[in-house]
Amino acid sequence: ENIVLEPVQKLLQEAGIRAPVDSREYVVGSDNSIKVQRPFDFQAWEMQRKNPDRYWATLGNTLGNSSMLHRLQGPLLLLNFVAAAVLFYDVNLVPQGLPALVLPSLPFTLSSFVLGLLV
């Protein structure tokens, strides 16, 4: 979103090109997909501190509104499918005479500290 001088802001609002700042909840031109981040001033901070349910609200917003969970759905679904396929192979097909799948441990040992940073 572009930040403009106050006279230009008023001109754009009067022309109907730009909604007043207080009435917007989404970034202009984002098809209501990008929320506007309101500035956190002292009054908002004081009201937040007086609210005893703020911890539950923060936890609910983190789990319910987080875009990280939506972005991880695809990779985690693929990971679960691969893990289920390997488990099925190991439990049902290896006892019937198929070779067991074995991976060398050296690449995982060398990269474990880097993979630990992804968590």
Backbone bond lengths (Angstrom), bond angles and torsions (degrees), N, CA, C in turn:
res aa  C-N    CA-C-N  psi(-1)  N-CA   C-N-CA  omega(-1)  CA-C   N-CA-C  phi
1 E - - - 1.443 - - 1.521 108.04 -
2 N 1.298 115.75 138.45 1.462 120.96 -179.00 1.517 111.01 -85.10
3 I 1.304 116.08 139.67 1.458 122.09 175.42 1.522 106.65 -102.06
4 V 1.323 116.06 125.44 1.464 120.29 -177.50 1.521 109.40 -124.10
5 L 1.318 116.19 165.90 1.458 121.41 178.02 1.525 110.28 -65.80
6 E 1.314 116.12 156.51 1.465 122.24 -175.66 1.532 113.16 -56.40
7 P 1.345 121.08 -44.60 1.471 119.07 178.41 1.537 112.51 -62.86
8 V 1.316 116.60 -38.62 1.466 119.83 178.38 1.520 109.83 -68.06
9 Q 1.327 117.25 -38.37 1.470 122.17 177.38 1.522 109.88 -59.06
10 K 1.335 117.40 -47.71 1.466 120.81 -179.83 1.520 111.51 -64.28
11 L 1.323 117.45 -40.12 1.460 121.44 178.61 1.532 110.81 -62.01
12 L 1.313 116.27 -43.88 1.470 120.02 179.46 1.526 111.35 -66.70
13 Q 1.338 117.17 -36.62 1.461 120.13 178.00 1.520 111.30 -67.69
14 E 1.330 117.19 -41.55 1.466 120.88 179.12 1.524 111.37 -66.22
15 A 1.324 116.91 -32.26 1.463 120.70 179.24 1.526 111.60 -79.30
16 G 1.324 117.33 -10.17 1.460 120.78 179.55 1.512 113.54 82.32
17 I 1.319 116.73 8.61 1.464 120.37 179.99 1.524 110.67 -79.81
18 R 1.295 115.91 -32.46 1.457 120.72 -176.31 1.520 109.19 -129.64
19 A 1.332 116.50 130.62 1.462 120.77 178.94 1.524 109.93 -75.30
20 P 1.327 117.49 152.77 1.463 119.64 176.08 1.528 110.67 -57.84
21 V 1.302 116.35 146.41 1.459 121.45 -175.22 1.524 111.61 -58.12
22 D 1.329 117.94 -39.66 1.463 120.67 -176.98 1.523 112.92 -69.59
23 S 1.322 118.15 -23.36 1.463 119.69 -176.52 1.526 112.43 -91.23
24 R 1.330 118.23 -10.76 1.462 120.41 -177.23 1.514 111.09 -86.31
25 E 1.309 115.59 138.24 1.449 120.82 170.88 1.522 111.14 -120.12
26 Y 1.327 116.45 -11.03 1.456 121.35 178.89 1.520 109.70 -129.08
27 V 1.300 116.81 154.29 1.450 121.52 179.15 1.527 108.44 -66.38
28 V 1.315 116.21 136.29 1.459 121.98 -178.81 1.531 109.21 -62.71
29 G 1.332 116.01 133.39 1.457 120.96 178.13 1.508 114.81 82.20
30 S 1.329 118.38 8.61 1.463 120.51 -178.56 1.517 112.13 -101.58
31 D 1.333 117.56 8.42 1.471 122.01 -177.02 1.528 111.02 55.57
32 N 1.326 115.68 39.21 1.464 123.08 178.80 1.521 112.63 55.93
33 S 1.317 116.71 40.87 1.453 120.00 179.16 1.530 112.69 -113.71
34 I 1.340 118.00 -20.15 1.460 121.05 -179.29 1.522 108.08 -114.21
35 K 1.336 115.97 114.85 1.457 120.11 -178.64 1.520 110.85 -74.74
36 V 1.331 115.04 145.06 1.460 121.46 176.29 1.524 108.03 -78.93
37 Q 1.301 116.15 131.79 1.453 121.33 177.72 1.524 108.43 -89.96
38 R 1.314 117.09 110.74 1.461 121.13 179.92 1.527 110.43 -73.83
39 P 1.335 117.64 144.33 1.466 119.18 177.29 1.526 110.30 -67.57
40 F 1.314 116.68 142.40 1.459 122.66 -178.03 1.514 108.26 -99.40
41 D 1.343 116.62 101.90 1.454 120.77 -177.78 1.527 110.07 -98.53
42 F 1.331 116.42 -175.06 1.463 120.21 -175.92 1.521 112.21 -65.34
43 Q 1.336 118.22 -39.10 1.474 120.24 179.90 1.520 111.06 -64.49
44 A 1.315 117.01 -41.90 1.463 119.56 177.71 1.526 110.49 -65.65
45 W 1.329 117.39 -37.45 1.459 121.03 178.38 1.524 110.86 -65.22
46 E 1.355 116.94 -43.10 1.460 120.49 -179.28 1.527 110.93 -64.91
47 M 1.334 116.83 -41.48 1.463 120.47 178.41 1.537 110.01 -65.27
48 Q 1.309 117.10 -37.79 1.459 121.23 178.33 1.520 110.86 -64.76
49 R 1.322 117.51 -40.98 1.466 121.57 -179.19 1.524 112.22 -66.56
50 K 1.350 117.92 -30.21 1.464 121.21 -178.54 1.528 112.41 -80.64
51 N 1.314 117.56 -12.03 1.456 121.65 -177.40 1.527 109.94 -87.19
52 P 1.352 118.73 112.25 1.467 119.60 -178.21 1.529 113.37 -72.84
53 D 1.324 117.66 -18.96 1.466 120.26 -179.24 1.522 112.55 -89.55
54 R 1.335 117.17 12.93 1.461 119.45 -174.87 1.521 111.93 -65.95
55 Y 1.334 117.03 -29.59 1.463 118.84 -179.92 1.532 110.93 -68.11
56 W 1.324 116.02 -42.73 1.470 119.64 179.15 1.529 110.84 -68.23
57 A 1.322 116.51 -37.69 1.465 119.93 178.55 1.529 110.63 -65.85
58 T 1.337 116.77 -41.28 1.459 120.16 178.43 1.518 110.99 -64.70
59 L 1.317 117.20 -42.80 1.461 120.92 178.25 1.525 111.06 -63.74
60 G 1.334 116.71 -42.48 1.461 120.38 178.43 1.514 112.37 -64.53
61 N 1.333 117.63 -40.84 1.461 120.97 177.79 1.519 111.76 -67.47
62 T 1.327 116.30 -36.17 1.462 119.62 179.74 1.521 110.60 -65.79
63 L 1.320 116.78 -43.29 1.461 119.88 -177.80 1.525 112.14 -82.24
64 G 1.320 117.67 -33.14 1.456 120.17 -174.77 1.514 115.22 -91.61
65 N 1.316 118.14 -31.52 1.459 120.90 -175.42 1.519 113.45 -110.65
66 S 1.309 117.14 6.02 1.457 119.39 -175.84 1.515 110.68 -74.50
67 S 1.312 116.26 131.55 1.461 119.41 176.55 1.524 110.87 -78.42
68 M 1.326 117.17 -17.44 1.453 120.06 179.46 1.527 111.26 -63.11
69 L 1.327 117.18 -40.34 1.456 120.07 179.60 1.515 111.26 -64.37
70 H 1.330 117.03 -37.90 1.462 120.29 178.45 1.528 111.04 -68.85
71 R 1.318 117.14 -36.65 1.461 120.48 -179.93 1.517 112.03 -72.05
72 L 1.332 117.64 -26.81 1.459 120.74 -178.01 1.526 113.24 -89.19
73 Q 1.321 118.66 -7.84 1.461 120.57 -176.91 1.520 112.58 -58.59
74 G 1.320 117.81 -47.16 1.462 121.20 -178.66 1.516 113.19 -62.91
75 P 1.345 118.44 -53.89 1.474 118.77 179.30 1.528 113.11 -61.32
76 L 1.335 117.78 -38.43 1.459 119.09 179.35 1.521 112.31 -69.37
77 L 1.334 117.04 -34.90 1.460 120.19 176.67 1.529 110.17 -64.65
78 L 1.311 117.23 -44.25 1.468 121.15 177.19 1.524 110.81 -62.20
79 L 1.322 117.09 -43.47 1.461 121.07 178.72 1.522 111.35 -60.67
80 N 1.333 117.32 -41.31 1.461 120.65 178.71 1.521 111.80 -67.31
81 F 1.328 118.21 -38.63 1.463 120.83 177.32 1.526 111.42 -64.48
82 V 1.328 116.72 -42.94 1.471 119.84 178.23 1.520 110.31 -64.39
83 A 1.336 118.04 -42.92 1.456 121.05 179.06 1.526 111.30 -63.40
84 A 1.339 117.51 -39.78 1.463 120.70 178.10 1.524 111.09 -66.59
85 A 1.338 117.19 -38.30 1.466 120.36 178.67 1.534 111.01 -66.60
86 V 1.322 117.55 -42.05 1.460 120.86 178.07 1.521 110.56 -64.93
87 L 1.313 117.75 -41.16 1.460 121.12 177.88 1.523 110.70 -63.60
88 F 1.334 117.47 -44.00 1.463 121.06 178.10 1.527 110.36 -60.74
89 Y 1.325 116.71 -44.08 1.462 121.26 179.60 1.523 110.36 -62.17
90 D 1.338 116.74 -45.43 1.455 121.18 -176.33 1.527 112.41 -68.60
91 V 1.319 117.06 -38.47 1.458 120.60 -175.73 1.532 112.11 -82.87
92 N 1.334 117.77 -38.94 1.462 119.88 -171.65 1.524 114.55 -104.43
93 L 1.312 118.98 -33.69 1.453 120.01 -172.38 1.529 113.79 -98.02
94 V 1.331 118.16 -31.41 1.467 120.44 178.14 1.526 111.06 -64.94
95 P 1.356 120.51 -42.27 1.472 119.19 177.37 1.537 113.50 -62.84
96 Q 1.311 117.68 -20.41 1.463 120.25 179.42 1.523 112.13 -86.25
97 G 1.315 119.01 1.24 1.451 121.57 174.25 1.511 115.69 113.80
98 L 1.305 119.50 -3.95 1.463 120.39 176.70 1.526 109.57 -73.14
99 P 1.333 117.10 151.01 1.482 118.74 -178.21 1.531 111.57 -68.41
100 A 1.319 115.06 145.92 1.471 120.60 177.61 1.524 109.81 -75.22
101 L 1.304 116.33 143.38 1.462 121.59 177.90 1.525 108.53 -85.77
102 V 1.337 116.25 124.14 1.460 121.52 -179.41 1.529 107.94 -131.48
103 L 1.320 116.27 130.52 1.456 121.97 176.59 1.518 109.30 -108.98
104 P 1.330 118.54 145.20 1.466 119.58 176.54 1.531 110.20 -67.73
105 S 1.316 115.97 144.41 1.466 119.69 -176.02 1.526 112.97 -85.88
106 L 1.323 119.40 -14.99 1.453 121.99 -175.60 1.536 113.51 -59.89
107 P 1.345 120.63 -46.79 1.474 118.50 179.12 1.532 113.18 -61.47
108 F 1.322 116.76 -35.76 1.464 119.84 179.12 1.523 111.25 -72.14
109 T 1.321 116.87 -33.72 1.460 120.98 177.96 1.526 110.90 -67.53
110 L 1.333 116.34 -42.58 1.467 119.93 -178.28 1.515 113.01 -71.76
111 S 1.324 117.10 -30.32 1.458 119.85 -175.52 1.530 113.74 -102.81
112 S 1.318 118.07 4.46 1.462 120.42 -175.25 1.538 112.21 -63.63
113 F 1.324 117.80 -39.39 1.468 119.30 -179.08 1.524 111.34 -67.51
114 V 1.325 117.95 -34.51 1.457 121.29 178.54 1.530 109.65 -72.50
115 L 1.327 117.17 -41.85 1.459 120.57 178.66 1.524 111.21 -65.62
116 G 1.329 117.07 -30.36 1.455 120.48 176.62 1.515 113.11 -65.68
117 L 1.329 117.91 -25.06 1.465 121.04 178.46 1.515 111.61 -75.57
118 L 1.327 118.11 -17.76 1.466 120.92 179.71 1.517 112.23 -74.74
119 V 1.295 117.64 -16.72 1.467 120.41 -177.07 1.494 111.42 -77.99
